[in-house]
Amino acid sequence: MKRLGVYRQTHSVNMLLNEVATRVYFPKDLASSAEKLDRYYIPTRYPGAWLLLPPHKHYSRENAEEAINIARKVLNHVRKLLEEDSR
């Protein structure tokens, strides 16, 4: 974002990727799967997000593995963009 001259104060991965996608190529399928990261990140970070049970009761190991895999794909794509930009 810094290299693009953009700063957004947000916790939303989706919002950040949408902003990036207006300036550089970002695959739509990767961006749409990254939307799930918002659903995992925000409610798990704030204990009061779930009224009846703590956050760890709402997510499974499979959810965590899915989020890690998506995050890795996003990071790999961003690294690739940065490498191409530095050439």
C-alpha positions in Angstrom: 0.0 0.0 0.0 2.8 2.3 0.8 4.4 1.9 -2.6 1.1 2.7 -4.2 0.8 5.9 -2.1 -2.3 4.7 -0.3 -3.1 4.4 3.4 -6.3 3.0 4.7 -6.9 2.7 8.4 -8.8 -0.6 8.6 -8.7 -4.2 9.8 -10.5 -5.3 6.7 -8.3 -7.5 4.4 -11.1 -7.3 1.8 -11.1 -3.5 1.8 -7.3 -3.4 1.4 -7.3 -5.9 -1.4 -10.1 -4.1 -3.2 -8.0 -0.9 -3.0 -4.9 -2.7 -4.3 -6.9 -4.3 -7.1 -7.7 -0.9 -8.5 -4.0 -0.3 -9.1 -2.4 -3.7 -9.8 -3.5 -7.1 -10.9 -5.0 -9.1 -8.1 -6.9 -12.3 -9.1 -10.6 -12.1 -8.4 -10.7 -15.7 -7.0 -8.0 -14.9 -4.5 -9.6 -11.7 -3.5 -13.0 -13.4 -3.0 -11.5 -16.2 -0.9 -9.6 -13.5 1.1 -13.0 -12.1 2.2 -13.2 -15.0 4.6 -10.2 -13.6 6.5 -12.4 -10.7 7.6 -14.9 -13.1 9.0 -12.2 -14.9 11.0 -10.1 -11.9 12.0 -12.4 -9.4 13.5 -14.8 -11.5 15.7 -11.9 -13.7 17.0 -9.9 -10.6 18.0 -12.6 -9.0 20.1 -14.0 -11.1 23.0 -17.4 -9.3 23.0 -18.1 -9.9 19.4 -20.0 -13.1 20.2 -22.6 -12.5 22.9 -23.2 -16.1 24.2 -19.9 -17.9 23.8 -16.2 -17.0 23.6 -14.7 -16.8 20.1 -12.9 -20.1 20.4 -16.2 -21.9 20.6 -17.3 -20.6 17.2 -14.3 -21.8 15.1 -12.7 -25.1 14.4 -9.3 -26.3 13.5 -10.4 -26.5 9.9 -11.4 -22.8 10.0 -8.0 -21.9 11.2 -6.2 -24.0 8.6 -8.4 -22.5 5.9 -7.6 -19.0 7.1 -3.8 -19.8 7.2 -3.9 -21.2 3.6 -5.8 -18.1 2.3 -3.4 -15.8 4.1 -0.4 -17.6 2.6 -1.8 -17.3 -0.9 -2.4 -13.6 -0.4 1.1 -13.0 1.0 2.7 -15.0 -1.8 0.9 -13.0 -4.5 1.9 -9.7 -2.8 5.5 -10.8 -2.5 5.4 -11.6 -6.3 4.0 -8.1 -7.0 6.8 -6.6 -4.9 9.4 -8.6 -6.7 8.1 -7.5 -10.0 8.0 -3.9 -8.9 11.6 -3.9 -7.7 12.9 -5.0 -11.1 
